[in-house]
Each structure stands twice: as structure tokens, then as C-alpha cells.
Amino acid sequence: MSNDDRFADVERVAERPARTANAAWLLEATTWFMVAIAGMLIVFGGLAVDAYRHNHSATEESLLSLGNPGHLLAAIGLSVTSVAILLGLSVAALKSATTAELAIRRFVPVTAAWVVLAAMAIGSVTYIGASGVTIGHSHGATSSVVGDTTRTGTADEAGGVAQALKDQGIATDAGGTAAAVNPASVPGALTQGSNGKAGGQHDHGKQPTFTQLETLSQDKLMPLFPADTVSAADFPKFKEQVQQVRQVALKFPKPADAIAAGYVRTTSDVPYMGEHYLNYNYVKSGIFDPEHPQGLLFSKIDSGEEKLVGVWFLLVPGLGGITRDVEPTGFVGNLDLWHAHTGLCLNGFSGASEGETKESCSAKGGSFTADLRWMMHVWVATESTENPDGVFAYLNGDLFNKQQAASKAAAAPSGVTP
């Protein structure tokens, strides 16, 4: 009996080689041109996102503001497109080079293209960053809009900016700058507060702003101080004290931060000043301390959100040796002019007025204070507003413009941009 091999006649399947990664597609110009098309789609998507944001109350911003997702998408898409096109060009030019001489001749223009692109990209980004070019439209940020007017210099453009400000509820003069509005004509503005001396002086007039104090040298700053207010010898200590107040401002960007630290709201959003918050423990101490101000100022500006706009101090006669007839000692020098309010009537959080009698205030349902002193404002919250009249000016015109813009925006019908 024979043994048959049943598998002798079966053909064996040849073993297949193990699969390896194939990157040949990276050497095809078509691949990179398709990537370039995808990059352009990303660019267009970013532009659409940016257009949507600016049509729905996004503020004016730098071209390099990558916090805007539209800008970020456009930047990514533009980068992808540029690099992909150059890679496609490089592959197409070098792949078909059959000799070393031909490869070298093609390598030169390809390298030049890469260098030109890199140089233009670096130069453009540097120029945009240095010049501060912005896009979009402003919702109440009047200082930046007016600044653009001074750069253009044409009557038509100035008129356009002026009209834009007027549409925001901010009056302008022929030059396109914020017009001087008489604060006494503004309902609720506490314009009578003065230092109690003859002439009713509110402050020492035009003086350096906080930004100027931070950025200019002492030699350039000294001529900006009103006469007999800050001497060269006083300046180092004076600047140190102002910077101490600035550090306090950075701790309380929102009312919730102030409330958590023991501050309590006491007034309405007063024009030119904002909502007055007080820390009663600091008031009771009767001590002037730049690092522990008795009060903070908040206001509804920009989109209507409450933000810190300033800091204020309150020293009440009878506490800490403070008297009614002598202004307290505060910042070194004589620039900080303390003021008082007489006949002050606070009607809850709905309004404030001064020059009232007890009877007239009672008729309004308000709380009457015959004489409230001594107070001082310090404008160091530059993220929200800068007082163009100076760090210790009594009223803040820039804040008033932003309050007006926010008020008009809030009153506009839903979905309508004022």
C-alpha cells in the first residue's frame, strides 16, 4: 500500500514581503498644491470668522491679535499655503533634474523664492507690530478713533470719524477730537466739589497722566507739572506712591474682586467718576496709605461691563486727627488737591446731586450729607480709561465719553449696532 502525499501537487503561495511606509507621495508636486488649496480654504474661513466678530461688537484690534480666532485661522492658513506652494515648486523643479548641473541651476531660483518669502514675512510682521496697525471698528474707544483722525489728515476722513463718534453719542468739534462738554450741564455730575478755598478749585489743572509718569524720564516730566506742585527732590517718592496705588488697581479689575476684599458700593455710576466703592475699615482708620485706599471707582464702559476706572481716598474729619479746615497730608508734594462736597444727596444707586438742602433731598427720597470731605481721585486704571487731564484731575473726560457710548449701546434695540 503506497502513501500518497495529498499536498505534493498543491502550489504554495509565495510569501508576501512585509509592508513598509511609502512616503513617495511627499515627492509629488500635486500633493503640495492640494495642501496649498486647503491652506487657502483655512484663510477664507478665518476671514469669515473675523468678519462675523466685527459685525457683532468686536472692538478695534491689532492685525497681530491672535486672541481673535479669525486672525489665528488666517495666519495658519496663510502659512500653510505659502510653505506648500514653495514645497510644490521645489519638488517640481528638482525632481525632474536628471543631471547634477541641472539640479544646481534649478536649486538657485528655488532657494531665492524661499529667502524672499521668509524676508517678506518677517518684514511684514515687524512693520505691523511696530506701527500698531489696527482693523475693525471701535465701540466707544474714542481715543483710538481720534488718534486715527490725526494720522489721516484729510477733511473727508476726519468728517467720517467725527460722524462715527457722533453716532456713538460723543460730540466732536471740527477737528475730530472730543469736544469740551460743560460738565455742569450733565445730569448727575458732581461738579461743585472743591477744596473749600476761595475760587472753588478742583485740581491744579493740566498735569502728567499715569502713562506719562510711567514712560517719560524725570527731565521730560518736570515741566509738565503745574508750578509749585512736585519738585525734583519730591519726584522719586511721588512716583513710588503713585505706583503703589497702581498695584492696588491691578488687584481689583471687577466689582466682585472689590466686594471680596471688603469694599461696598455707595453711589450710582456718576458721570466723569463712576460708582464709588468704600472700605469702611480703611475709612475708620483715618490714615492715608497709598497701598490701602478707602475707595475704588468702577463704571459701565465699553460693552457695558463694570470695570475698575480709578481709585479714590476719603479722610473724614474727626478720624485719625483729620480736621475740617485743613486738607490732609497725602502724596508727597502739592499736586494732590483734596476736595469736598456740600449739600450731597445720594438717591440710592439711581442718582447723585449736590448743592441740595436737607428738605430738597428728602423730597427726592435721597440720603443727605451736609458736608462730606476730604476726597481725592487717582486715575491709574489705564486698561479701562486714561484721564487726559492728569493722574489727579477731578473729572475724567475720557471716562465720560465711554460711559455715554456704553449707555447708548445698552439703549439700542436688540441686534442693532449703534
C-alpha positions as CSV (number, residue, x, y, z in Angstrom):
1,M,0.0,0.0,0.0
2,S,1.5,3.3,-1.1
3,N,1.5,6.5,0.8
4,D,0.2,9.4,-1.3
5,D,1.2,13.0,-0.4
6,R,-2.0,14.9,-0.8
7,F,-0.2,18.2,-0.7
8,A,2.5,17.3,-3.3
9,D,0.6,18.8,-6.2
10,V,-0.7,21.9,-4.4
11,E,1.0,25.2,-5.4
12,R,2.4,27.1,-2.5
13,V,1.5,30.8,-2.3
14,A,4.6,32.9,-2.4
15,E,5.3,34.8,0.9
16,R,4.5,38.5,0.6
17,P,7.1,41.0,1.8
18,A,6.2,43.0,4.9
19,R,4.6,46.3,4.1
20,T,6.7,49.4,4.6
21,A,5.6,53.1,4.9
22,N,5.5,54.7,1.5
23,A,6.3,58.4,1.5
24,A,6.6,58.7,-2.2
25,W,3.5,61.0,-2.2
26,L,5.6,63.6,-0.5
27,L,7.7,63.9,-3.6
28,E,4.7,64.7,-5.8
29,A,4.2,68.4,-6.6
30,T,0.4,67.7,-6.9
31,T,0.4,66.8,-3.2
32,W,1.7,70.1,-2.1
33,F,-0.5,72.1,-4.4
34,M,-3.5,70.4,-2.9
35,V,-2.2,71.3,0.6
36,A,-1.9,74.9,-0.6
37,I,-5.6,74.8,-1.7
38,A,-6.5,73.6,1.8
39,G,-4.5,76.4,3.3
40,M,-6.4,79.0,1.3
41,L,-9.7,77.5,2.5
42,I,-8.4,78.0,6.1
43,V,-7.6,81.6,5.2
44,F,-11.1,82.3,3.9
45,G,-12.6,80.6,6.9
46,G,-10.5,82.8,9.2
47,L,-11.6,86.0,7.3
48,A,-15.3,84.9,7.7
49,V,-14.8,84.4,11.5
50,D,-13.2,87.8,11.8
51,A,-15.9,89.5,9.7
52,Y,-18.6,87.9,11.9
53,R,-16.9,89.0,15.1
54,H,-16.6,92.6,14.0
55,N,-20.2,92.6,12.9
56,H,-21.2,91.5,16.4
57,S,-19.5,94.1,18.6
58,A,-15.8,93.0,18.5
59,T,-13.6,96.0,19.2
60,E,-10.9,97.5,17.1
61,E,-7.7,95.4,17.4
62,S,-4.3,94.8,16.1
63,L,-3.7,92.7,13.0
64,L,-1.4,90.6,15.2
65,S,-4.0,90.0,17.8
66,L,-4.1,86.2,17.7
67,G,-6.6,86.1,20.6
68,N,-9.1,86.6,17.7
69,P,-9.7,83.1,16.3
70,G,-10.3,84.6,12.9
71,H,-6.8,86.1,12.9
72,L,-5.3,82.8,14.1
73,L,-7.0,80.8,11.4
74,A,-6.0,83.2,8.7
75,A,-2.4,83.2,10.0
76,I,-2.3,79.4,10.0
77,G,-3.9,79.1,6.6
78,L,-1.6,81.7,5.0
79,S,1.5,79.9,6.5
80,V,0.3,76.5,5.2
81,T,-0.4,77.9,1.7
82,S,2.9,79.7,1.4
83,V,5.0,76.8,2.6
84,A,3.0,74.3,0.5
85,I,3.4,76.3,-2.7
86,L,7.1,76.6,-2.2
87,L,7.4,72.9,-1.5
88,G,5.4,72.1,-4.6
89,L,7.7,74.4,-6.6
90,S,10.8,72.8,-5.1
91,V,9.6,69.2,-5.9
92,A,8.5,70.1,-9.4
93,A,11.8,71.8,-10.2
94,L,14.2,69.4,-8.6
95,K,12.5,66.0,-9.2
96,S,12.9,66.2,-13.0
97,A,16.6,67.3,-12.8
98,T,18.4,64.5,-14.5
99,T,21.9,65.8,-14.0
100,A,23.8,67.4,-11.1
101,E,24.4,70.6,-13.2
102,L,20.7,70.9,-14.0
103,A,19.8,70.3,-10.3
104,I,22.2,73.1,-9.2
105,R,20.8,75.5,-11.8
106,R,17.2,74.9,-10.6
107,F,18.3,74.9,-6.9
108,V,19.3,78.6,-7.1
109,P,15.8,80.1,-8.1
110,V,14.1,77.7,-5.6
111,T,16.3,78.9,-2.8
112,A,15.8,82.5,-3.8
113,A,12.0,82.0,-3.6
114,W,12.3,80.6,-0.1
115,V,14.5,83.5,1.0
116,V,12.2,86.2,-0.5
117,L,9.2,84.7,1.2
118,A,10.9,84.5,4.6
119,A,12.2,88.1,4.3
120,M,8.7,89.5,3.3
121,A,7.0,87.5,6.1
122,I,9.4,88.8,8.8
123,G,9.4,92.3,7.4
124,S,5.6,92.5,7.3
125,V,5.1,91.1,10.8
126,T,7.7,93.5,12.2
127,Y,6.2,96.5,10.4
128,I,2.6,95.7,11.6
129,G,3.9,95.2,15.2
130,A,5.9,98.5,15.2
131,S,3.2,100.6,13.5
132,G,0.3,99.4,15.6
133,V,-2.0,99.0,12.6
134,T,-5.5,98.1,13.7
135,I,-8.6,96.7,12.0
136,G,-12.2,96.6,12.9
137,H,-14.4,99.4,14.3
138,S,-14.4,101.0,17.7
139,H,-17.3,100.7,20.2
140,G,-16.7,103.7,22.4
141,A,-12.9,103.6,22.4
142,T,-12.7,107.2,21.4
143,S,-9.1,107.8,22.0
144,S,-8.0,105.3,19.3
145,V,-10.5,106.6,16.8
146,V,-9.5,110.2,17.3
147,G,-5.9,109.1,17.0
148,D,-6.6,107.7,13.6
149,T,-8.0,111.0,12.5
150,T,-4.8,112.9,13.3
151,R,-2.8,110.5,11.2
152,T,-5.0,110.6,8.0
153,G,-5.1,114.4,7.8
154,T,-7.9,114.6,5.2
155,A,-11.1,116.5,5.6
156,D,-13.3,113.7,4.4
157,E,-11.7,111.1,6.7
158,A,-11.9,113.5,9.6
159,G,-15.5,114.1,8.9
160,G,-16.1,110.4,8.8
161,V,-14.5,109.8,12.2
162,A,-16.4,112.8,13.6
163,Q,-19.6,111.3,12.4
164,A,-18.8,107.9,13.8
165,L,-18.2,109.5,17.2
166,K,-21.4,111.4,16.9
167,D,-23.2,108.2,16.2
168,Q,-21.8,106.8,19.5
169,G,-23.3,109.8,21.4
170,I,-20.0,111.6,21.7
171,A,-19.9,115.2,20.4
172,T,-16.9,116.3,18.4
173,D,-15.6,119.6,17.1
174,A,-14.5,120.3,13.5
175,G,-11.1,118.8,14.2
176,G,-12.5,115.4,15.0
177,T,-11.4,115.5,18.7
178,A,-13.7,115.1,21.7
179,A,-15.5,118.4,22.2
180,A,-15.4,120.1,25.6
181,V,-18.8,119.4,27.2
182,N,-19.7,121.6,30.2
183,P,-19.9,119.0,33.0
184,A,-22.2,121.3,34.9
185,S,-24.8,120.6,32.2
186,V,-24.6,116.8,32.6
187,P,-27.3,115.4,35.0
188,G,-25.8,113.7,37.9
189,A,-22.3,115.1,37.5
190,L,-20.9,116.2,40.8
191,T,-19.1,119.3,39.6
192,Q,-19.3,121.6,42.6
193,G,-16.8,119.6,44.7
194,S,-13.8,121.8,45.5
195,N,-11.1,122.2,48.1
196,G,-13.2,124.6,50.0
197,K,-10.9,127.5,49.4
198,A,-11.6,130.8,47.6
199,G,-12.3,130.1,43.9
200,G,-13.6,126.6,44.4
201,Q,-10.5,125.0,42.8
202,H,-11.0,121.3,41.9
203,D,-7.4,120.4,41.0
204,H,-4.2,122.1,39.9
205,G,-5.0,121.9,36.2
206,K,-3.3,120.1,33.4
207,Q,-0.7,117.6,34.7
208,P,1.0,114.4,33.7
209,T,-1.1,111.3,33.0
210,F,-0.3,108.0,34.6
211,T,1.1,106.7,31.3
212,Q,3.4,109.7,31.0
213,L,4.6,109.1,34.6
214,E,5.4,105.5,33.6
215,T,7.1,106.2,30.3
216,L,8.8,109.6,30.4
217,S,12.0,110.5,32.1
218,Q,12.1,112.8,35.1
219,D,13.7,115.5,33.0
220,K,10.8,115.4,30.5
221,L,8.1,115.1,33.2
222,M,9.1,118.0,35.4
223,P,8.0,120.8,33.0
224,L,4.6,119.1,32.8
225,F,3.8,119.5,36.5
226,P,1.9,122.7,37.4
227,A,4.1,125.2,39.2
228,D,5.0,124.5,42.9
229,T,3.4,121.1,42.9
230,V,6.2,118.4,42.5
231,S,9.8,119.3,43.0
232,A,12.8,117.3,41.6
233,A,13.5,116.2,45.2
234,D,9.9,115.1,45.7
235,F,9.7,113.2,42.4
236,P,11.1,109.8,43.3
237,K,8.9,109.4,46.4
238,F,5.9,110.8,44.5
239,K,6.3,108.3,41.7
240,E,6.7,105.4,44.1
241,Q,3.5,106.4,45.9
242,V,1.6,106.5,42.5
243,Q,2.9,103.1,41.6
244,Q,1.7,101.8,44.9
245,V,-1.8,102.9,44.0
246,R,-1.4,101.3,40.6
247,Q,-0.6,98.0,42.2
248,V,-3.8,98.2,44.2
249,A,-5.8,98.9,41.0
250,L,-4.4,95.8,39.4
251,K,-5.8,93.7,42.2
252,F,-9.5,94.8,41.7
253,P,-10.3,94.7,37.9
254,K,-14.0,93.8,38.6
255,P,-16.5,94.8,41.4
256,A,-16.6,91.2,42.6
257,D,-12.9,91.5,43.5
258,A,-13.5,94.6,45.5
259,I,-16.5,93.1,47.3
260,A,-14.5,90.1,48.3
261,A,-11.9,92.5,49.8
262,G,-14.5,94.4,51.9
263,Y,-15.5,97.2,49.6
264,V,-19.1,98.2,49.4
265,R,-20.9,100.2,46.6
266,T,-22.2,103.5,47.8
267,T,-23.2,105.5,44.7
268,S,-24.7,105.3,41.3
269,D,-22.4,105.4,38.2
270,V,-21.6,109.1,38.5
271,P,-20.7,110.8,35.2
272,Y,-17.0,111.6,34.9
273,M,-16.3,109.5,38.1
274,G,-18.0,106.1,38.2
275,E,-19.5,104.1,41.0
276,H,-17.9,104.8,44.4
277,Y,-17.0,101.8,46.4
278,L,-15.8,102.2,50.0
279,N,-13.9,100.0,52.5
280,Y,-15.3,101.3,55.9
281,N,-12.4,99.8,57.9
282,Y,-10.0,101.9,56.0
283,V,-12.3,104.9,56.4
284,K,-12.4,104.4,60.2
285,S,-8.6,104.3,60.4
286,G,-8.4,107.9,59.2
287,I,-5.0,107.1,57.6
288,F,-3.7,108.0,54.2
289,D,-1.9,104.9,52.8
290,P,-1.4,104.5,49.0
291,E,-1.5,100.8,49.5
292,H,-4.8,100.8,51.3
293,P,-7.1,103.3,49.6
294,Q,-10.5,103.9,51.2
295,G,-12.3,103.7,47.8
296,L,-12.4,102.3,44.3
297,L,-14.1,103.6,41.2
298,F,-16.0,101.3,38.8
299,S,-18.0,102.2,35.7
300,K,-20.1,100.5,32.9
301,I,-18.0,101.2,29.9
302,D,-17.2,99.6,26.5
303,S,-19.7,96.8,26.2
304,G,-21.5,97.8,29.4
305,E,-19.4,95.7,31.7
306,E,-18.3,97.2,35.0
307,K,-14.6,97.7,35.2
308,L,-12.2,99.5,37.5
309,V,-11.6,103.0,36.2
310,G,-9.9,104.7,39.2
311,V,-9.0,104.8,42.9
312,W,-10.1,107.3,45.5
313,F,-9.3,108.3,49.0
314,L,-11.6,109.6,51.8
315,L,-10.4,111.1,55.0
316,V,-13.2,112.2,57.3
317,P,-12.8,115.0,59.9
318,G,-12.7,113.6,63.4
319,L,-10.9,110.4,62.4
320,G,-7.2,110.0,62.6
321,G,-6.6,113.6,63.5
322,I,-8.2,114.9,60.3
323,T,-9.9,118.3,60.7
324,R,-12.4,120.2,58.6
325,D,-10.4,123.3,58.0
326,V,-7.0,121.7,57.0
327,E,-6.5,119.5,54.0
328,P,-5.0,116.1,54.9
329,T,-1.4,115.2,54.1
330,G,-1.4,112.8,51.2
331,F,1.1,112.3,48.4
332,V,4.4,114.0,48.7
333,G,4.4,117.4,47.1
334,N,1.3,119.6,46.4
335,L,-0.3,118.0,43.3
336,D,-3.0,116.1,45.1
337,L,-5.7,118.6,45.8
338,W,-8.3,117.1,48.1
339,H,-11.9,118.1,47.5
340,A,-15.2,118.3,49.4
341,H,-18.9,118.0,48.6
342,T,-21.5,120.2,50.3
343,G,-25.2,119.5,50.2
344,L,-24.6,116.0,48.9
345,C,-27.8,113.9,48.1
346,L,-27.4,110.3,47.2
347,N,-30.6,108.7,45.9
348,G,-29.7,105.1,46.3
349,F,-27.9,103.8,43.1
350,S,-30.2,105.8,40.8
351,G,-28.5,109.2,41.0
352,A,-26.5,111.8,42.9
353,S,-26.6,115.6,43.2
354,E,-25.0,118.3,45.3
355,G,-25.9,121.8,46.4
356,E,-29.1,120.4,47.9
357,T,-30.8,121.1,51.2
358,K,-32.0,118.5,53.6
359,E,-35.5,119.3,52.6
360,S,-34.9,119.1,48.8
361,C,-33.0,115.8,49.3
362,S,-35.8,114.3,51.4
363,A,-38.3,115.3,48.7
364,K,-36.3,113.2,46.3
365,G,-36.2,110.3,48.7
366,G,-32.4,110.6,49.0
367,S,-29.8,110.4,51.7
368,F,-28.5,113.9,52.7
369,T,-24.9,114.8,53.8
370,A,-24.3,118.5,54.6
371,D,-20.6,118.3,54.2
372,L,-18.5,115.4,53.0
373,R,-14.7,115.7,52.9
374,W,-11.8,115.1,52.2
375,M,-11.7,113.2,48.9
376,M,-9.2,112.7,46.0
377,H,-9.3,110.7,42.8
378,V,-6.3,108.9,41.3
379,W,-6.6,107.8,37.7
380,V,-4.3,104.8,37.3
381,A,-6.5,102.2,35.6
382,T,-5.2,102.6,32.1
383,E,-6.6,99.3,30.9
384,S,-10.1,100.9,31.1
385,T,-9.5,104.6,30.8
386,E,-6.8,107.2,30.9
387,N,-7.6,110.7,32.2
388,P,-6.2,113.1,29.6
389,D,-6.1,115.9,32.2
390,G,-3.8,114.0,34.5
391,V,-3.4,111.4,37.3
392,F,-5.0,113.7,40.0
393,A,-7.6,115.5,37.8
394,Y,-11.0,115.9,39.4
395,L,-13.2,114.8,36.5
396,N,-12.3,112.2,33.8
397,G,-13.5,113.3,30.3
398,D,-12.3,110.1,28.6
399,L,-14.4,108.1,31.1
400,F,-17.4,110.3,30.4
401,N,-17.2,109.6,26.7
402,K,-17.0,105.9,27.3
403,Q,-19.9,106.0,29.8
404,Q,-22.0,107.8,27.1
405,A,-21.1,105.2,24.4
406,A,-21.9,102.3,26.7
407,S,-25.2,103.9,27.7
408,K,-26.2,104.4,24.1
409,A,-25.2,100.9,23.2
410,A,-27.3,99.5,26.0
411,A,-30.3,101.5,24.9
412,A,-30.1,100.4,21.3
413,P,-32.7,97.8,20.1
414,S,-31.6,94.2,20.3
415,G,-29.4,93.3,17.3
416,V,-28.9,96.9,16.2
417,T,-25.3,98.2,16.4
418,P,-25.4,101.9,17.5
